[in-house]
Amino acid sequence: MNLIVDVGNTKIKLAVFDDGKVLDHKTCLLQDFEESVELLLNSFPELSHAIVAAVGKFSEDSLKVLQDRFQTYQLTQNSSIPFINQYGSPNTLGVDRLALVSAAALQFPEQHVLVIDAGSCITYDFLTKKNKYLGGAISPGIAMRYKALKTFTDKLPLLQAKHPKTFIGNTTEDSMHVGVVEGVLNEIEGFIAMYEENFGGLKIILTGGDAHFLRDSIKNDIFANSNFLLEGLNHILEINKSSC
């Protein structure tokens, strides 16, 4: 039984996997990490292995919380992965993107796959049907765009994400919602169109914290899976258990 730890920029996601299936998952802040791990361990005493992937801050003390309780594997750019990595600067590739592409490689073999992760940033990762990872794109996420409008202007307010009723905003707040939300949707549709034009037969995965907010507004046929990154981390742990 595996414990998956995904350390993001603002929160930590934890999930319990057994035989490839999610049994439980929760989200916590860094200061609540040890307590959250203990709660899961109390519920699932059979937990034996853990993997941690950190794009946010994760201290040695937090890592030791895992190492004292489980056989622990820390995902890095040197980990064994189930795809051919043709990224031009592999040492700078985020471990979250490694996990997403690993999930794509194992769940959709011999298919062109575009993984769109809508979180703090929106990342686009493309895997060819020959299992070659070519790279993708990184852009600001929804919350980051709203914060930028507030931070870099004198008078615009900080808003929470909201679907606009029309593509023409007739108030300042409506105009901001159109600019952010419709801007993101048009960006996603545009990227999908470019990949479809160049590769065709595309499998599109939408994941991340904003996936459910966006999915019903995307016109293309997509597969929304909020656990896709966690599933990828579980795959990588299984591949690397001998290194724990």
Residue pairs with C-beta under 8 A, 6 or more apart in sequence:
1 16
1 17
1 18
1 23
1 44
1 46
1 47
1 48
1 49
2 16
2 17
2 18
2 47
2 48
2 49
2 50
2 51
2 234
2 237
2 238
3 14
3 15
3 16
3 17
3 37
3 40
3 47
3 49
3 50
3 51
3 66
3 70
4 13
4 14
4 15
4 16
4 17
4 50
4 51
4 230
4 233
4 234
4 237
5 12
5 13
5 14
5 50
5 51
5 52
5 53
5 66
6 12
6 13
6 14
6 15
6 53
6 96
6 99
6 229
6 230
6 233
7 52
7 53
7 54
7 55
7 56
7 57
7 58
8 55
8 56
8 96
8 119
8 120
9 55
9 56
9 120
10 56
10 120
11 27
11 28
11 29
12 27
12 28
12 29
12 30
12 33
12 36
12 56
13 25
13 26
13 27
13 230
14 25
14 26
14 27
14 28
14 36
14 37
14 40
15 22
15 24
15 25
15 227
15 230
15 234
16 22
16 23
16 24
16 25
16 40
16 43
16 44
16 47
17 23
17 230
17 234
18 46
20 231
20 234
22 227
22 230
22 231
23 44
24 40
24 43
24 44
25 227
25 230
26 36
26 39
26 40
28 35
28 36
30 57
30 58
30 62
33 62
33 65
34 62
34 65
37 65
37 66
37 69
40 47
41 47
41 69
47 69
47 70
48 70
48 71
49 70
49 71
49 72
49 73
49 237
49 241
49 244
50 66
50 69
50 70
50 71
50 72
50 73
50 237
51 72
51 73
51 74
51 75
51 233
51 234
51 236
51 237
51 240
52 58
52 63
52 66
52 72
52 73
52 74
52 75
53 74
53 75
53 95
53 96
53 98
53 99
53 233
54 74
54 95
55 94
55 95
55 96
63 72
63 74
66 72
71 241
71 244
72 244
73 79
73 236
73 237
73 240
73 241
73 243
73 244
75 95
75 98
75 99
75 233
75 236
76 95
77 90
77 91
77 92
77 93
77 95
77 98
79 98
79 236
79 240
80 236
80 239
80 240
80 243
81 98
81 101
81 102
81 105
81 236
81 239
82 102
82 105
82 106
82 131
82 235
82 236
82 239
83 101
83 102
83 104
83 105
83 127
83 131
83 132
83 133
84 130
84 131
84 132
84 133
85 93
85 133
86 132
86 133
86 134
86 135
87 93
87 133
87 134
87 135
88 135
94 123
96 117
96 123
96 229
97 117
97 123
97 125
97 136
98 232
98 236
99 229
99 230
99 232
99 233
99 236
100 115
100 117
100 123
100 125
100 205
100 207
100 228
100 229
100 232
101 115
101 125
101 127
101 133
101 232
102 232
102 233
102 235
102 236
103 115
103 205
103 228
103 229
103 231
103 232
103 235
104 113
104 115
104 125
104 127
104 203
104 205
104 232
105 113
105 127
105 131
106 232
106 235
107 231
108 203
109 131
110 129
110 131
111 129
111 201
111 203
112 126
112 127
112 128
112 129
112 195
112 199
112 200
112 201
112 202
112 203
113 126
113 127
113 202
113 203
113 204
113 205
114 124
114 125
114 126
114 136
114 191
114 192
114 195
114 202
114 203
114 204
114 205
115 123
115 124
115 125
115 126
115 127
115 136
115 205
115 207
115 228
116 122
116 123
116 124
116 188
116 191
116 204
116 205
116 206
116 207
116 208
116 222
117 123
117 125
117 207
117 208
117 228
117 229
118 141
118 142
118 184
118 206
118 207
118 208
118 209
118 210
118 211
118 213
118 214
119 141
119 208
119 209
119 210
120 141
120 143
120 144
120 209
121 138
121 139
121 140
121 141
121 144
122 138
122 139
122 140
122 141
122 184
122 187
122 188
122 208
123 136
123 137
123 138
124 136
124 137
124 138
124 191
125 133
125 135
125 136
126 133
126 134
126 135
126 136
126 195
126 199
127 133
127 134
128 134
128 199
129 201
137 191
139 187
140 148
141 210
142 161
142 180
142 181
142 184
142 210
142 213
143 161
145 179
145 180
145 183
145 184
146 158
146 159
146 160
146 161
146 176
146 180
147 158
149 156
149 158
149 159
149 176
149 179
149 180
150 156
150 157
150 158
156 172
156 176
157 173
157 176
159 173
159 176
159 177
161 177
161 180
161 181
161 210
161 213
162 177
162 181
163 177
163 181
163 213
163 217
164 174
164 177
164 178
164 181
164 182
165 174
166 178
167 178
167 182
168 178
169 175
169 176
169 177
169 178
169 179
181 217
184 214
185 214
185 217
185 218
188 214
188 218
189 218
189 219
189 220
192 202
192 204
192 220
195 202
196 202
203 223
204 220
204 221
204 222
204 223
205 222
205 223
205 224
205 225
205 228
206 214
206 215
206 218
206 222
206 223
206 224
206 225
207 224
207 225
207 226
207 227
207 228
207 229
208 226
208 229
209 226
211 224
211 225
211 226
212 224
212 226
215 222
215 224
225 231
